[in-house]
Amino acid sequence: MRWAVSLAALALASCGGGGGGGGNGGGTPTAPTTPGTPGPTPAGVFTLPAAVALTTADVQQVIAQAVAEARARNLPVVIAVTDRVGNVLAVYSMTGARATTVTRAGPAGVSTDAQGLTVPAAAAAIAKAVTGAYLSSSGGNSFSTRTASQIVQEHFPPAPSTVGLEGGPLFGVQFSSLPCSDVTTRTANVAVGPRRTPLGLSADPGGFPLYKNGTLVGGVGIVGDNDYGFDKNILDVDADDEENIAYAATVGFDAPTDQRADRITVDGTALRYSDASTGTLRTTPTSAPAFSTLGAAAGGFTPVNGYYAGGGALAGQAYGTEASGLRLATTADFAIAGAMVLSDGAGNNRFPIRGGTDAADGLTPLSAAEVRALLEEAFTVMSRARGQIRRPLDSRAEVSITVVDSRGQILGIVRAPDAPVFGIDVSAQKARTVALLSGQRAAAELAGDPSADVRGFVQKTRDFLGDATALTGRTAFAAKAIGNMSRPYFPDGEVGRANGPLSRPINLWSPLSTGLQSALVFGNLGQHLGFVGGASATDTPARCTSLPDVATGQNPLQNGLQIFSGSVPVYRGARLVGAIGVSGDGIDQDDMISFLGAHNAGARLGGAIGNAPVAIRADTLLVGPTQTRLRYVGCPFAPFLDSNEQNVCQGK
């Protein structure tokens, strides 16, 4: 098959900164008043969503409703259903459905990275279903793959009339929860999550979350045409068959209307949830023929290597239970009540708090107590913060938080119970990205990759920064600064400007080919998709990228690189010792939680650790042909629900 050939070839390719003067406004201080203890956490912040799950009958109903609408449109499709933590509960292929789909080609007819690939339709459908589940929450927001399309492109919102605006707020999130990630889990059975996805997250309309009585329980994804892409013009209304079929599948499992993406604004722009509605459907889903009446002629369940064994519809895991892999923390796991950790299904915390592993590099590693302080202080800031993407207004932010050492080893993960699941993997990606690019061996690591494409980004970055020794630890790069350099226009959005040094030029760029981010995992994706489609017996290992090891069996980006805001490096004096990554809410909220978490942990510990020295932060640099200042972090004004503080990051 043609996709097998293309994938075999693919597998062979392997607001201003936190520095500066000024002080906070009045209100509750952000640093704790008693050294050695976490700051105050508001009472009654978190309530774990109800322990409900999709049943086999629910999954069958979702499929039956999709089949009825697909028949009415004369478009046989592949249907995937997952639970909230990404377990694949069914892949159903209608008779006559395409076995493959094609990722959208590059804009100039030249396809790089994940552009222009023929891939298994089942893999694309799973990615869409997982995206609907992972980007949503029970009590705050409901996002679809159309929402994802809107927030990952070069302009926000993407449309011909918005040229010149900055890139989407979650620019780059599509390359997360990758099949090679060491944070996600794998097997073709229902098991602990969060699970990986074959193509990362999807921006192709046709994926929605599924709810039962207002509680998020999973997602559904539909693939039937030959275009796995994204919507370039959010200002019109599309008549998209895949999206209409997916929408029909959700009836009876609808997202709460008041928390759908179109009720949420970012920078004054309402997000988009769906161009389909009950009025655009050609069937009445609640009157669809029962699944039991479909018969073998209608189609059948399709096994998918590494994801789904076939044989029928499965029941999902109840989110928040031990069996789901995400459970409430015990006091031994984390001191602050209401937190959640990742578990192995047998009660063991998969990422318990521990000390750093990098003493051999000549530094004093983060101690377990210091890691705990970073996580507790960041969690406390989150608990006080007003969420950007959560409804009703004035809901508290809920995010995932990861701390790593300077080698990218995970030293602890905690999260809020209703934080979107995508943020687990992304928070680790952000922290590892910041630790790598701020560290002394960033250039050597990238130069050690077998891909000439990856190696070339070192010189591009040095030329752009005007520094022949860049990427050797002289500059502290927060995630926002890395994102600045990863845009296809620099300054961000300014058409006619050249790309940032970590990005593809605009004539090669798309959400499927972003630059260093996608180049690093190109080989992993190829190897995995060959395995999914049966062309290869070997899956990609649970370690992304081909960078050299920093320790035995450990490279610095084991789940890939991330390029949007929400992470800062952590220093002991002038020496990098790790990073803290945050993901799950607005990008300024993620920035603030990581930045103030590091600052407050330092204050709590008497200055032993903290944010990077102001003099080496990336916002001290004027870069590129325009001599534009990089940014370090961006924090929202008046961000807290319990005080009137403003400019909370200034002067720290």
N, C-alpha and C positions, 0 to 999 in steps of 0.2 A: 504494500500500500504506500501511497505517496507520502503520507505523514511519517511513516517509519523511516523513509529515506531522509527526509528533512531533519528529523529528530536525531538520527544517527550522526549526521553532520554536526548538528548542534552540540551533541555530547562531546565531540572531539575538540570544540572550541572552548576551549575552557574559558516698636517704640524704643528708644535708645537704650544703651547698655546699662548694665547694673552698676557700673562704676560711676564716678563723678560725685560732686558735692550735693548738698541738700539733705533734708531730713524728712521723716514721716510726719503726717498730720496727726491730729489728736486721736485718741482712741486707745484700745487695748494694745499694749506692746506686742510685737511679733516674737520677741525672744522670751523664753521662760524666765520667771523671776527667781527660781531656785535651781542653782547649778546641779547637774546630775539627775534631774528629773524631766520628763517630757512636759511640754507646755500644756495649757488647759484645752481639753476637748469638750465641745458643747455636748450636753447630755441628750440622749434620744436621737442621735444623728442618723443611724442606719437601722433599717429593718430588712432582714433577709426576705426576698420574694417567696411566695408560696411554693412549696415543694410539689409541683405538678409537672407532668410530662406528656408528650405525645404517646398515645397508645397505638397498637397496630391498626385498630379500626380508624383512628384519626389519620394515620398515614395513608391508608387506603382511600379515605374520603378525599384527601388532598389530591391524590393521583386521579381519582375518578372525575373530579371537577375539572382538572387540567385536561384530561383526555376529551371530555365533552366539548370544551371550548376549542381545543385543537382540531377536532373533527369539524366543527362549524366553520373553521377557517381553512380547512383543507391543508393543514400543515402538521404532519406527524412530527413529534418532538421527543426528546429525551428529558425525563423529569427526575430531579434529585430532591430528596427530603433529608434534612439533618435535624439533630436536636440542638440545644443552645450551646453545648460545648463542642459541636462539630462532628459528632458521630453520624455516619451516613446510615440512615434508616431504610432507604430504598433508592435504587436507580431503576427506573422503568422506561424502557424504550418502546415507543409505539411502532407498529409495523410500518415500514417505509421510512422511518426516521433516518436522517443522515448519521452515519457512525462517526463522522469527524466534523470539525468546524475550523475556520481559518482565522487566526488572529490578524487584526487589521495591519495592512502593509504600512511601511514608512511613508511620510508625506511627500517625499521627492522621488518615490518609486524605488528607493534603496532601503531595504529592510535590515535593521540591526537588532541584536538581542532578541526579544520575544516578539518582534514584528514579523508578520507574514509567515507564520508557522501553521502547518496543518496538524491539529491536535485532536485527541479523542473528545467527542462531544460530551461523553460522560464526565470527563475531567472538568470541562468548562461548566457543566451544569452543577457539579458539586461546588466549584468555586463560587458560583452565584448564590447557591443556597447558604453556604457558610458565611458569605459576606452579609446577607440579610440578617442572619443570626448574630454575627460577631459585632456589627456596627450598632446594634440596638440594645435597649435595656428594658426592664420591666416598668420602672417608675419614672422615666425621664425622657427618652427619645426613641423614635422608630425610624431607621434609615433603610433605604433600598439600594440596589446597585445603581439606580439612576441618581440617587443622592451621591453615591461614591463618585460617579462620573463627573458631577458638578464640582467636586472639591479636590480633584487630583490633577487638573489640567493647568496649562501655562498662564491662563487668565481666569480670574474669578469675578463674576460668573463667566463660563465659556460661551462666547457668542461673537459674531462678526463685529458687533457694535461696541464690544468691551475691550478692544485692542488697546494696550497701554496700561491696563490694570494688573495688579500683582497676581501671582499664581495662587492656586487653590490652597486653602488652609491645611489640608491633609495631603499636600503634594508629596508623593512617594509612598503613601501608606499601602498602595497596591502591592508593593514588594515586601509583604510581611506575612506571617503565618506560613512561611514557605515550606515546601516539602522536605527541605534539608534541615529545618530548624531543630536545634537541640532543646528548645523550650517546649514546643508542641510535642504531642505523642502520636504514635502510629500503630497500626495493625488493621486488619480487615474485619474486626469485630467491634461491637459496642463496648467501650472501655472508658477509662478516665480521660478527661480532656485537660486542656484544650487541644483539639486535634489539628493537624496540618491541613493545608489545601493544595491541590495539584498545581494551581497557577497563581498562588497568592490570592489576594482579594481582587474582586472583579468590579469593573466599571461599565459593564455591558448591561443595559436595561433588561430585566427579566428575572431578577432575584428579589425576594421579599422576606421579611421576618414573619413568623407565625406565633400567634398568641392564643392562650386559653384563659378566659375570664380576666383579661388584662395582664396576665403573666407571660413573659416571653418564654417560648418553649422550643423554638427552632427556626428553620428557614426552608424556603423552596426555591429551586432554580430551574429554568427552562432554557433549552437550547434546541433550535430547529432550523435556523437559517445558516448561512455560510459566512457570517461576519461576527466575530468576537471583538467588539470595539468599544466605543464610547460615544456620547452625544456631544457634538461640537457646537451645537446651538441650543442653549437651554431656554431661549426666549420663545421658541415656537412649541407647538404641541405635536408630538409624533404619534402616528398610528402604527405602533410597534406590535406585531403579532406575538412575539415571545413575551413581551411585558403584559399584554392582555391575557394570555393563557396563564401566566404566573399569577396575575391579579385574581382571575377566576378561581385558581387553586386556593387562595387565601380566604375566600368567603366562608364565614363561620369561624375563621381563625384570624380575624382582622386585627391589625394594629389599632390601638386606641386612637381615635381621631385627634384628640387634643395634644398628642405628643408626636404626631407624624412630622416628618422633616419640614413640610410646608408651613408648620406653626413655629418654626425656629429660624431666627435670623442670624447672619454673620456679617459684620460690617454693614448693617442696614439692608442686606439682601436676603430675602426668604429662600431657604433651601427648597429643593424639589423632591417630592416623594414618588409621584407616579403620573404618567401621561395617560394611563388607563383608569377607568372608573366603571362603576356598574352600568353607566349609560353607554359605554363603548363596547361592552361585552355582547356577544351574539347568542349567549345562552343564559339561562337562569341557574347558576351553579347549585343552589340548594335543591333543584329538581333534576340534577344530573343522574343518569343511571348509576345504580350502585356498583361498586367495584366488582362484586361477585358476579355480576351479569356481563362483564366485558368479554370474557372468554379468551382463549389462546389466540384467536385471530386478531385481537386488538393490539397485542404486543406482549411483552413479558419483562420480568426482572433480569437485569443485566449485571453480572459480576464485574467488579472493577478492581484490578490488582492493587493491593495496599489499602483499600477503602471499604469494600463491600463484597461479601461472599455470595450474594444472590440468594435465591430461594424463597423470597417473600419479604413482606414488610416487617420491620422490627419496631419494638417500643424504644422510646428514648429514655435517657437518664434524667432523673429529677435534679435540676440544678441546685447546688448548695449542699448536696448529700455527699458522703464519702465516695460513693460509687461514681459520682460525676467528676471527681478530681479537683473540685473547688469546694472547700468547706470553711466554716468559721474557724478562726484561730483559737487555740487553747492559750491559757496564760503562759504556758511554756514556749509557745510559738512566738507570741507577741503580747506586749504588756497592755496595749490599749484595746478595750473591749470593742467588738463590732467589726474587727478586721477579718479578712479572709486570706487563706493561703492555698497553695497548690499541694494536693496530696496524691499519693500513689495508689489509693484505693484500699490500702490496708492500714491507714491511720498515720503514715509517715509523711512528714513535710518534705516535698521534693526539693525545696530550696530553703533550707533552714538558715538562720542567721549564723554567720561564721566569720572568722578573720581572713585577711588577704593572703594570697599565695605567692607573693612577689618579693619576699625577703632576699632572694638570691640576686635581685637586681640592684642591691645596695641601698635600699630604702627601708624605712620602718613601716611595715604594712599596716593597713587599717586593722584595728582590733575588732573582735566581735562586739565589744561595748560601743565602739565608735560607729560600726555599721548599724547597730540597734538605735543609736541616737539619731543617725541620719534618717532612718526609716520612720521612727517615731515622730520626729519633728516635721518631716514632710507630710506624714499622715495627719498631724495636728493642723498644719496650714490648710490642707485639703478640707478638713472637717469644718473649718471656719469660712471657706471660700464660697462665693456665689457661682453656681455653675453657668456656663455659657450655653450649653446645648441641652439643658434639661428643663422640662416643663413639669409643674407650673413654674412661673417666674419665681425667683428667690429660692429655688431648690439648691441644696448644697452640692458642690462638685463631688463626683465619685470617679476615682482613677486607680490605675495600677502603678506601683512604684518598685523599681529595681535598683539595687546598688551592686556595682562591680568593682573589682580591683583594677590596677593599671594594665593587667594582662587580659582583661575581659572576662575573667572568671566571675560567675554570679555568686554574690555573698548574701543574698536575701531578696525575696519578693513578697510584698504584701499588697493587698488591694481592698477597695471598698466593695461590699457585697453586690451592688447593682451597677458597678462599673462595666462598660462594654467589654466583652471578652477580647476583642482585637488588641486592646491596650496591654495585655500581658506580654505578648511577644514583642510588641512595639516598644514598650518601656525598656526591655532588655536590649533591643536593637539600638535605641537612642543612646543608652549608657555606654554600650560597647563602642559605638561609633565615636563618641566624644572622647573616650579613654584612648582609643587608637590614634586619632588624628591630633590629639593634644600631646601624645607621648613622644619619647625620644626616638623610637624605632618605627614611626609611621612610614617614613620614606623607604626604609629598608624592607619593611613588611610588604608594601605595595610593589616595590621593585623585585621582590622575590616571587611574585605570582607568575605562573607559566604563561599567562596571556600577555602578549605585547600591548594589547589594547589597555589592559589594566595598568601595566607598567608605565604607559605613556602619560597617565594622569599625574604622576609625580612632577615631571618637567612642566606640564601645563600649569600646575599649581604654583610652582616656583616662579615661572615667568609672570604669572598673573599677580603674585604678591611682590614681585621684584626682589626676591630673596632666594639666593642660590642655596641657602641652608634651611629653607622652610621644611616643615614636617619632621623636625628633629627635636621637638619639645620646647622650642623657644616661645611659642604662642599657645595660649589657652583658647581652644575653640569650643564654644557652646554649640548646641544643636542649631540654634538660629543662625549663627555665622556659617556653619556648614551648609545649611539650607540656602543661604544667600549665594554661596559659591556653586550651588547645584542647580541653578535655574538657567533655562535656555536663553534668557536675556539677562544682562547685568548692566545697570541695576534692574531688579526684578520687574518684569513686565514691560520695560521700555523698548518698544519695537524699534528695530534698526540697530540696536546694540548687539555686540557679540555675546556669546554665552559665557557663563561662569566656568571656571576651570574644571569643575567636577561634573559638568553637564555635557550632553551631546549638543551640537549646534542645532538651531531650530529646524533646519531642513532635514535633519535626521531624527529629531526628538519626537516622542509621543509618550503617553503613559505606559507604553510597553517597552520603551527604550529611553531611559532617563540619563544614562551616563555611567559614572563609576558604580553607582548603586546596582544597576542591572547587569553591567559587564562582569561584576564580581560573581554573580550567581548564574550566569548564562549556561555554563556547563552543567551545574546541578539540575537546572530545569530540564535540559535536554535529556540527561540520563534518566531522570524520574519519569518524564512523559513517555520515553521509550519503554520503560518498565510498565507503566500504566496501560499502554496500548498493546503490550505483548511482544514488542520488537526486541526487548532485552530481558534477561532473567535477573539482572542486577539493578537494584534500586540505588538512588543516591544515598550516601551515608547521612547520619544525623549530625552533620556539620557542614554548614554552608561555606562557600568560597574555597579557593585553592591557595590561600595565603600560607606562608610557612608557620609551623608551630611555634608558639611562645613557651610552651611546656609540652611534655609528652602527651600526644593525643588532643591538644587544645590549641586552636588558632584564635586570634583576637576577635573574629566576627563569626562565631559559630551559628548564628541565626540571621546573618546578613547585615547590611548597612542601611541606616535610615536617615532621611534628609528633611525632616520638618521638626519644628521647635518642641522643646520639652526636656532638655537635659543640660547639665553643667558638669564640668570636671571638678574633682575634689582634690585639694592640695594639703600637704603638711608643710607649712612654710612655703618655700618656692618649689617644692617637689611634688609632682603628680603622684597620687596614690590610688585614684579610682574615679568613679563618676556615679551620678545618680540620674536615673531616667524616669520620666513620668508620662503617662499617656491615658487618655480616656475622656477628656473634656476639651474645651477650647484651647487653642495653642498658647494664648497668653496665660491662661490658668495653669497649663502644664509647665510653662516656663517659670511662673511665679512659685509654684509648689516645689520645684526642684531647687531653684535659686535660694528661696527663703529657708527651705529645709536644710540646705548645706550651711547657710549663714547661722540659723538658730542652733543647729547641732554644734557648730563651732563655739557659739556663745555659751552653750550649756557645758561644754567640755573645756572651758577656759582658753579657747583659741588653739587647741591642739591641732585641729583640722578646720577646713572651711572652704570658701570659694577661692578661686584663683586670685593671686595678687593683682590689683588693678592695673599695674604697669604692663602686665603681659597678656591682658585680655584682648581678644580679637577686635574689640571696638576701638582699640588704639591705632588700628591700621587703616591707611588710605590706600585703596587697591584698584587695580585694573586701569584701563585707558581713561576712565572718568575720574580717577582718584576719589572714589566713593568710600565712605567709612563703613566697614562691616558692622553688623549689630551683634550684641552679645545675648541679651534677653529682652523680652518685651513683657511688661507686667500691666494688668488692667488697673484703671483708676478705681478707687473706692471698691475694692474687690471683696470685702468681708461682710458677712451678714451680722456680725456682732460688734462692729465698730464703724467709725466714719473715717478711718485712715485713707490717705491718698498717697500716690507716689511711693508705694511700699517697698520698692526695690532700690530706690535712689539712695546713694550714699553708702551702699553696702558692698 
